[in-house]
Amino acid sequence: MRTIDFDYHLPEELIADRPAPHREDSRMLVVHRSTGLIEHRKFTDLLEYVRPGDEFVMNNTKVVPARYFSNDGRIELVRASLHTDLLWKCLVRPGRKMKIGKTVAIGEAIGTVESIDEEGYRLIRFDRPVDEETYGRLALPHYMNRESDPDDKERYQTVYARHEGAIAAPTAGLHFTPEILEQIPHSFVTLHVGVGTFRPVKVDRIEEHHMHTESFVLPEETARRIAAAQRVVAVGTTSVRVLEHLAARNGLPLSPAAGETDIFIYPPYEYKIVDALLTNFHLPQSTLLMLVSALAGRELILEAYRQAVEQRYRFFSYGDCMLIL
């Protein structure tokens, strides 16, 4: 399939650069796959769609400060992964200034570029740990077009975030409050969302796209609850990636596991374990739009997005959500 087949028109003013006043103050577009019906509801209506035997599977990764600037402000580092406290894999801007052997100072720590891979990531070794609390910032998505602020420290994090390691939030979970969470049957996986989640598709044929790798954990209790469920509802595309990776690789029923996944889900992929999905709205021509299209069909998803634009939904990380049944 062609990347352009997953394009749609989005007015810039519909991109949410700030969260709603309250977590649950979101709209929810509901897509019924069996009939093609599209409903316009509120997120607080979610409980009306919960059935006996449902299991909501959520990603409890926790976002860490991943954006840093050199002391002189000339170099920006976005930490892609942490090999140790001293060895970082980073995206660096501008990259031309950070060749092998070059150094960067963040607070008292001095980092030296040890290697550069084919995708431009730098391995930087520091002489002492960098003070994250003082110098680290949240790496907000580029489309927000602003710096992070104190409000983001709370709101760009799910209420059930537990395990540190994500660069970006699993945004479908941002809508949940503790009160709503108490009313639905749920369990957790962990997938640490990396900078690759923002990587655009640069090839004409989607089959040629190279998907990024992210680490995950599926706990024993979650595997047990999924096996007993009548309907598995994934909360977010990151939860989908964990469940479908394991189902495709190891079969059913799922067993507890930890590892890495580079699964790329796009039509005509047939879902093996996920029956329904709660997700936010995704960028045009993105791998995540392809993932939801594999579940509901490209034409139905694009029609849902057309209606969302027409009804002036709020898009992307801090925006409204979609429930695919």
KADAZI-V257245 format. One record per residue. RES is the residue in one letter. OMEGA is omega in whole degrees, 0 to 359 (999 if undefined). Layout:
res: [RES	RES]
omega: [OMEGA	OMEGA]
//
This chain:
res: [M	R	T	I	D	F	D	Y	H	L	P	E	E	L	I	A	D	R	P	A	P	H	R	E	D	S	R	M	L	V	V	H	R	S	T	G	L	I	E	H	R	K	F	T	D	L	L	E	Y	V	R	P	G	D	E	F	V	M	N	N	T	K	V	V	P	A	R	Y	F	S	N	D	G	R	I	E	L	V	R	A	S	L	H	T	D	L	L	W	K	C	L	V	R	P	G	R	K	M	K	I	G	K	T	V	A	I	G	E	A	I	G	T	V	E	S	I	D	E	E	G	Y	R	L	I	R	F	D	R	P	V	D	E	E	T	Y	G	R	L	A	L	P	H	Y	M	N	R	E	S	D	P	D	D	K	E	R	Y	Q	T	V	Y	A	R	H	E	G	A	I	A	A	P	T	A	G	L	H	F	T	P	E	I	L	E	Q	I	P	H	S	F	V	T	L	H	V	G	V	G	T	F	R	P	V	K	V	D	R	I	E	E	H	H	M	H	T	E	S	F	V	L	P	E	E	T	A	R	R	I	A	A	A	Q	R	V	V	A	V	G	T	T	S	V	R	V	L	E	H	L	A	A	R	N	G	L	P	L	S	P	A	A	G	E	T	D	I	F	I	Y	P	P	Y	E	Y	K	I	V	D	A	L	L	T	N	F	H	L	P	Q	S	T	L	L	M	L	V	S	A	L	A	G	R	E	L	I	L	E	A	Y	R	Q	A	V	E	Q	R	Y	R	F	F	S	Y	G	D	C	M	L	I	L]
omega: [181	177	182	178	181	179	172	181	179	174	185	183	179	177	182	178	176	178	173	182	178	184	186	183	182	171	182	175	183	180	177	185	187	184	185	180	176	180	177	187	174	180	180	174	184	184	178	184	179	181	172	181	177	170	177	182	189	180	184	173	180	182	178	174	186	184	183	175	176	183	179	176	185	184	175	177	171	185	180	177	184	179	171	176	185	184	183	167	190	159	185	176	350	185	185	180	186	176	180	181	179	183	177	181	174	187	179	185	177	179	180	179	180	181	177	181	186	179	177	178	176	166	184	179	180	180	177	180	175	178	184	183	183	191	183	175	174	178	180	178	185	185	174	172	178	175	175	179	183	179	180	182	177	192	176	181	177	180	181	179	184	191	184	176	183	172	180	182	167	202	177	181	183	183	188	169	176	182	178	182	181	187	179	176	186	174	191	161	173	170	182	184	183	181	180	180	179	184	179	174	187	180	181	180	187	180	182	182	178	185	178	181	177	181	185	171	170	183	182	182	179	178	180	181	178	180	182	185	173	177	180	180	178	174	179	181	178	175	177	185	178	186	182	175	183	179	181	184	189	181	182	357	180	175	176	184	172	181	179	177	171	183	178	185	179	180	10	179	177	181	187	184	182	180	182	187	168	186	173	176	189	183	174	175	182	178	180	173	176	180	181	177	177	180	188	184	185	184	180	178	180	174	177	178	178	179	179	176	180	181	175	169	175	190	170	197	180	185	181	185	180	175	180	183	999]
//
